[in-house]
Amino acid sequence: MCNPPFYESAEQMLASAKAKQRPPLSACTGAEVEMVTPGGEVAFVSRMIQESLTLQGRVEWYTSMLGKLGSVSVIVEKLKRVGVSNWAMTEFVQGSKTRRWAVAWSWGDMRPRMDVARGIRSLPKHLLPFPSEFVFTPTNLPIDVVAQRIDGSIKNLSLRWQWRLTIMTGVGIAKRNVWSRAARRRQESQASQGKDVEEEDEDDDEVALAFKVHAKQSKEARNVEVVVRWLKGHDGVLFESFCGMLKRQIEERH
């Protein structure tokens, strides 16, 4: 966790304070060694990124505040170049004028919530992390039918799945894609030949995708919303394909 020196020089720090015309009580009071570093905040956080390449998962999350919105895009581009696929951004608002931003990244595969990871909506879409939530509204289906179809669509797949009807919520863990047409055909073929369908080993820590599915009545109370939350995994395309499969199964089943 870092609050880096924002400025490249003492002159830049003084010019910034003068331009903001802050009243005395809200002016920066840090020593020059705390406020100024060669290359400013971008260079400082870039060194953190390089250090994280060595430390990797020994640190769960690396975070830093930033004093300039323009620095956020520079840092995110650097993260993408070194292979980080799991990052988050947010904005801090202090009073009516002061704003700060923060960037976090992880070499792990636990995915933060959408409101945490995509907290700066003014940035271009290509700088935002892959969405960790997918929401859709099945047309003209009561919630009990939607719940039945969610459970029915997932429980027969070769993955770990626990559905709690009382709270309309289920959690699943898959070691690989077992819902594609090819995977389902392979499973059906094994079953028709009398072969045992490969079961997921609950003691195996290998996880390609962990997810949560929740069905709820929409605010208008006329429709049902299905919320699929990405909990764990590195592959956004895999999460997207699972969401697409579930949506089709719920909306197309009779």
HELIX and SHEET records of a PDB file:
HELIX    1   1 ALA A   10  LYS A   20  1                                  11    
HELIX    2   2 PRO A   24  SER A   26  5                                   3    
HELIX    3   3 GLU A   32  MET A   35  1                                   4    
HELIX    4   4 GLY A   40  LEU A   55  1                                  16    
HELIX    5   5 GLN A   56  ARG A   58  5                                   3    
HELIX    6   6 LEU A   69  ARG A   81  1                                  13    
HELIX    7   7 MET A  114  ALA A  117  1                                   4    
HELIX    8   8 LYS A  125  LEU A  127  5                                   3    
HELIX    9   9 ILE A  143  ILE A  154  1                                  12    
HELIX   10  10 LEU A  165  ILE A  167  5                                   3    
HELIX   11  11 ARG A  181  SER A  192  1                                  12    
HELIX   12  12 GLY A  236  GLU A  252  1                                  17    
SHEET    1   A 3 TYR A  62  LEU A  66  0                                        
SHEET    2   A 3 THR A  98  SER A 106 -1                                        
SHEET    3   A 3 ASN A  86  GLN A  94 -1                                        
SHEET    1   B 5 GLU A 133  PHE A 136  0                                        
SHEET    2   B 5 VAL A 224  LYS A 232 -1                                        
SHEET    3   B 5 LEU A 209  GLN A 217 -1                                        
SHEET    4   B 5 THR A 169  ALA A 174 -1                                        
SHEET    5   B 5 ARG A 160  ARG A 164 -1                                        
END                                                                             
